[in-house]
């Protein structure tokens, strides 16, 4: 999903929320405000007005092709087991140093694997790592948006971090 698609869904959710808060039009053409939203449940709680557009799924198990040894050098350190551990930790939103520690390598080694283009195994690993980072980001955004729906203060914090030039607090 692109950023444009995500923003479009947020805009649709905002319009749906406003439509739920505003009742039918008065005779003079203005909206009449209703006392209770139409979608309020009988127990007094209101369902979240936001719908997150994606079903989040973690990347599946990784299967890398073997990396042949070149010359008399050491065998490649990127194995299926090591890659799986790194991907699992990346799904939590951990930083590169933490992901590297989980895989038993240095951060520089992990960064090198994420840059290498000389073998299919590295390209597959990079794709899975990118999917894991995207999963972690979207899971965090989903949590943020549920907080925005429940407390307007969260909405302000989200906007202040997303667009600091327009929404940051002014200190005089």
Secondary structure, 3 states (H helix, E strand, C coil): CCHHHHHHHHHHHHHHHHHHHEEEECCCCCEEECCCCCCECCCCCECCCCCCCCCCCCCCCCCCCCCCCCCCCCCCCCCHHHHHHHHHHHCCCCCHHHHHHHHCCCHHHHHHHHHCCCCHHHHHHHHHHHHHHHHHHHHHHHHHHHHHHHCHHHHHHHHHHHCHHHHCCCCC
